[in-house]
Amino acid sequence: MIEVLYGVEIYSDSFEFQVLSNGCTHNHHFKLQANQLNDNQISVQLIRTKQDLCRALPWLINIKVAIPFSDILYPEFIFTNPFKNKHSLKNIYGN
């Protein structure tokens, strides 16, 4: 399942994605699909491999994933996941 992202940070060796959790979401529940599009562009998609079936009130957590294609100097990452604004969580919490 393609994960909805609430934010992405790019570090020298990893991505840190903000995703929604109901209490049972962990790093190993995700895989990264990455494809080199040309000399410096990489298409990136975060896929959830295990559904979070817990029933806690949803909140945002950070998922850290290693960056692929580390041999490319100054890569441009194109994220293909849907993004939501953190403020849209107000609808979930009923505020």
C-alpha positions as CSV (number, residue, x, y, z in Angstrom):
1,M,0.0,0.0,0.0
2,I,1.4,3.4,-0.9
3,E,1.8,5.4,2.2
4,V,0.5,9.0,2.7
5,L,3.3,11.2,3.9
6,Y,3.1,14.1,6.3
7,G,6.7,15.2,5.8
8,V,10.1,14.2,4.6
9,E,13.6,15.1,5.8
10,I,16.6,14.2,3.7
11,Y,19.9,13.5,5.4
12,S,23.2,12.5,3.9
13,D,22.5,8.7,4.2
14,S,18.8,8.4,5.0
15,F,15.2,9.7,4.5
16,E,13.0,10.4,7.5
17,F,9.3,10.1,6.6
18,Q,6.5,11.3,8.8
19,V,3.6,8.8,8.7
20,L,0.4,8.2,10.6
21,S,0.4,5.4,13.3
22,N,-2.4,3.9,15.3
23,G,0.2,2.5,17.8
24,C,1.7,-0.5,15.9
25,T,3.7,1.1,13.1
26,H,7.5,0.3,12.9
27,N,10.3,0.9,10.5
28,H,10.3,-2.7,9.3
29,H,6.7,-2.3,8.1
30,F,7.9,-0.3,5.2
31,K,10.0,-0.7,2.1
32,L,11.4,1.9,-0.3
33,Q,10.9,1.6,-4.0
34,A,13.5,3.7,-5.9
35,N,14.2,4.0,-9.6
36,Q,16.9,6.0,-11.3
37,L,15.2,8.1,-13.9
38,N,18.3,9.7,-15.5
39,D,21.8,10.7,-14.4
40,N,20.7,12.5,-11.3
41,Q,17.0,12.0,-10.7
42,I,15.6,9.2,-8.6
43,S,11.9,8.4,-8.2
44,V,11.1,7.4,-4.6
45,Q,8.0,5.8,-3.1
46,L,7.5,4.6,0.5
47,I,5.3,1.4,0.6
48,R,3.7,0.1,3.8
49,T,4.1,-3.7,3.8
50,K,2.1,-4.3,7.1
51,Q,-1.1,-2.6,8.1
52,D,-1.3,-0.9,11.5
53,L,-4.3,-2.6,13.1
54,C,-4.0,-1.1,16.5
55,R,-6.8,1.2,17.7
56,A,-5.0,4.0,19.5
57,L,-5.7,7.6,18.5
58,P,-3.6,8.2,15.4
59,W,-0.5,10.3,15.6
60,L,2.6,11.1,13.5
61,I,5.8,9.1,13.8
62,N,9.1,9.2,12.0
63,I,10.2,6.3,9.8
64,K,13.9,6.2,8.8
65,V,15.0,4.5,5.6
66,A,18.5,4.4,4.0
67,I,19.0,6.4,0.8
68,P,19.5,4.2,-2.3
69,F,21.9,5.1,-5.1
70,S,24.5,6.6,-2.8
71,D,27.0,6.7,-5.7
72,I,25.1,9.6,-7.4
73,L,26.5,13.0,-6.6
74,Y,23.8,15.5,-5.8
75,P,20.8,13.4,-6.6
76,E,17.3,15.0,-7.1
77,F,14.7,12.9,-5.4
78,I,11.1,12.9,-6.8
79,F,8.7,11.5,-4.1
80,T,5.6,10.0,-5.7
81,N,3.6,9.3,-2.5
82,P,0.6,11.4,-1.7
83,F,1.3,14.2,0.8
84,K,-1.1,15.6,3.4
85,N,-0.7,18.7,5.5
86,K,-0.1,18.1,9.2
87,H,-3.0,20.5,9.9
88,S,-5.4,18.0,8.2
89,L,-5.0,15.8,11.3
90,K,-7.4,18.1,13.1
91,N,-10.2,16.4,11.2
92,I,-9.0,13.0,12.5
93,Y,-9.0,14.3,16.1
94,G,-12.3,16.0,15.8
95,N,-10.9,19.5,16.5
